[in-house]
Amino acid sequence: MGMERHPSAMGSNQIQPELMSSAETSAFLGVSLNTLQKWRSRNMGPKYVKYGGANSAAVRYVTSDVINFRNSHTIHTNNTNLGD
Protein backbone atom coordinates (compact mmCIF):
# COMPACT_ATOMS: atom_id res chain seq x y z
CA MET A 1 0.00 0.00 0.00
CA GLY A 2 1.07 3.59 -0.38
CA MET A 3 0.38 6.73 -2.26
CA GLU A 4 1.20 6.41 -5.94
CA ARG A 5 1.64 9.02 -8.62
CA HIS A 6 -0.19 8.40 -11.86
CA PRO A 7 -0.17 10.60 -14.92
CA SER A 8 -3.51 12.34 -15.43
CA ALA A 9 -5.20 12.94 -18.77
CA MET A 10 -3.58 16.39 -18.87
CA GLY A 11 -0.08 14.96 -18.51
CA SER A 12 0.71 16.13 -14.97
CA ASN A 13 1.23 13.78 -12.04
CA GLN A 14 -1.43 13.68 -9.35
CA ILE A 15 -1.51 11.71 -6.11
CA GLN A 16 -4.28 9.13 -6.26
CA PRO A 17 -6.12 7.80 -3.19
CA GLU A 18 -4.64 4.69 -1.69
CA LEU A 19 -6.48 1.58 -2.85
CA MET A 20 -6.82 -1.67 -0.93
CA SER A 21 -7.42 -5.09 -2.44
CA SER A 22 -10.29 -7.27 -1.25
CA ALA A 23 -7.80 -9.36 0.75
CA GLU A 24 -6.38 -6.26 2.47
CA THR A 25 -9.87 -4.95 3.20
CA SER A 26 -10.96 -8.33 4.52
CA ALA A 27 -8.00 -8.45 6.91
CA PHE A 28 -8.45 -4.84 8.01
CA LEU A 29 -12.15 -5.31 8.83
CA GLY A 30 -11.72 -8.83 10.21
CA VAL A 31 -14.28 -10.38 7.86
CA SER A 32 -13.92 -13.07 5.22
CA LEU A 33 -13.55 -12.44 1.50
CA ASN A 34 -16.88 -14.21 1.11
CA THR A 35 -18.52 -11.66 3.44
CA LEU A 36 -17.14 -8.77 1.36
CA GLN A 37 -18.51 -10.38 -1.80
CA LYS A 38 -21.94 -10.85 -0.19
CA TRP A 39 -21.95 -7.23 0.95
CA ARG A 40 -21.16 -6.07 -2.59
CA SER A 41 -23.91 -8.22 -4.09
CA ARG A 42 -26.38 -6.82 -1.54
CA ASN A 43 -25.19 -3.22 -1.97
CA MET A 44 -23.87 -3.16 1.60
CA GLY A 45 -20.45 -2.74 3.16
CA PRO A 46 -17.81 -0.16 2.32
CA LYS A 47 -17.89 1.66 -1.03
CA TYR A 48 -15.73 0.02 -3.68
CA VAL A 49 -14.31 0.60 -7.14
CA LYS A 50 -14.80 -1.98 -9.86
CA TYR A 51 -12.71 -2.17 -13.03
CA GLY A 52 -13.61 -4.50 -15.89
CA GLY A 53 -16.43 -6.87 -16.75
CA ALA A 54 -18.60 -8.91 -14.43
CA ASN A 55 -16.51 -12.09 -14.47
CA SER A 56 -13.04 -10.56 -14.58
CA ALA A 57 -13.53 -7.36 -12.61
CA ALA A 58 -10.87 -6.02 -10.29
CA VAL A 59 -12.39 -4.70 -7.07
CA ARG A 60 -10.55 -2.14 -4.96
CA TYR A 61 -11.48 -0.16 -1.86
CA VAL A 62 -10.34 3.39 -1.12
CA THR A 63 -8.64 3.22 2.28
CA SER A 64 -10.46 6.26 3.69
CA ASP A 65 -13.83 4.72 2.72
CA VAL A 66 -12.95 1.48 4.53
CA ILE A 67 -11.90 3.42 7.63
CA ASN A 68 -15.10 5.49 7.50
CA PHE A 69 -17.16 2.30 7.16
CA ARG A 70 -15.45 0.79 10.20
CA ASN A 71 -15.88 3.98 12.20
CA SER A 72 -19.57 4.25 11.29
CA HIS A 73 -20.10 0.76 12.72
CA THR A 74 -18.19 1.36 15.93
CA ILE A 75 -20.41 1.04 18.99
CA HIS A 76 -19.53 3.56 21.66
CA THR A 77 -19.99 2.35 25.20
CA ASN A 78 -19.88 3.99 28.58
CA ASN A 79 -16.16 4.17 29.21
CA THR A 80 -16.05 3.80 32.98
CA ASN A 81 -12.88 2.42 34.44
CA LEU A 82 -13.85 -0.95 35.84
CA GLY A 83 -11.20 -2.60 37.92
CA ASP A 84 -8.34 -0.25 36.99
Secondary structure, DSSP 8 states (H G I E B T S, - for coil): ---EEEE-TTS-EEEE--EE-HHHHHHHHT--HHHHHHHHHTT-SS--EEES-TTT-EEEEEHHHHHHHHHHT-----------
